[in-house]
Amino acid sequence: MRRFQYYSYRLFLRYLLESDFELISMLPTSNGFVISYDDRYVSELDKLFGSLKTLVDFEVIEFVDGSTYDHKTRIEYQVL
């Protein structure tokens, strides 16, 4: 049985990204979470995208919505 734990994942990202963790904003929603970041720092966030892809591949989360405005990208994921 799989279960997504938002705060554990947030802590995992803090250790994974180290100082680059400050480049993102991660907020919980009623059924998932939203990640926001400045798209000028995408290369520093490769580990973030790798971990999100793994969660999607294992069907723990799914992409819901994404938008970019003035270099600010917002991506929403839903926990399955």
N, C-alpha and C positions, 0 to 999 in steps of 0.2 A: 504494500500500500504506500503510495506516495503522498507527501504532504509538504506544502510550501510554507516556510516560516520566514516572514518578511524580515524580522529583526536579525535572525541568524544570517540571512543572505546579505543584509546591509553590513554586518560585521565582517563577513567573508570578503565583501568588496573593499572594505576599508583596509584589510590586510593585503589583498591582491593588488590594489591600485596604489597603495602607500600614499605618497604626497599628491598624486594625481586624483585622489578621492575628492579633494576640494574642488575639482573642476565640474563635478556633477551635483545635481540635486535629486534626491530620491524621496518620494512621498507615497504613503499608502493610500489606497482608495478602498471603497467598500468591497470590491471583488478582485483587487490586484494592486498594481502600483504604477506610478508615473516617474520616468526618468527624464530630466532636463539637463542640457549641457550646451555650451557654446561650440558650434560646429567648426570653429577655427582650431580646436584642440582634438580633433578626431584621432589623429595618429597616436596621441598619448592614451587613448581609451581603447586600444585594441583588445586588452584583456577583458574589459567590460563587455564588449560585443561578443567575444568568444564565450564568456560564461552565459550570456543571454541566449546565444545560439544553442548551446548545450541544453539549457532548460527547455527551449522550444523543441529541439530534436527529441528529448525524452518526454515530451507532451506534459510538462509540468505547468508551463505558461503558454499563452498564445498572444500574438500581436493583435492589438485592437485598433489603435489609431496613432498617427504620427503627423507632425507638422513642423515647419520651420518658418520663422519670421525674424528677420534682421539678425541672422547668425545664431539665433536661439532655437534649438531643436527640442521638441517635446515628444516622447514616445510613451504610449500607454500599453501595458500588458495586463492580461486577465489570467488569474490562476484557474487552472482546470480542475 
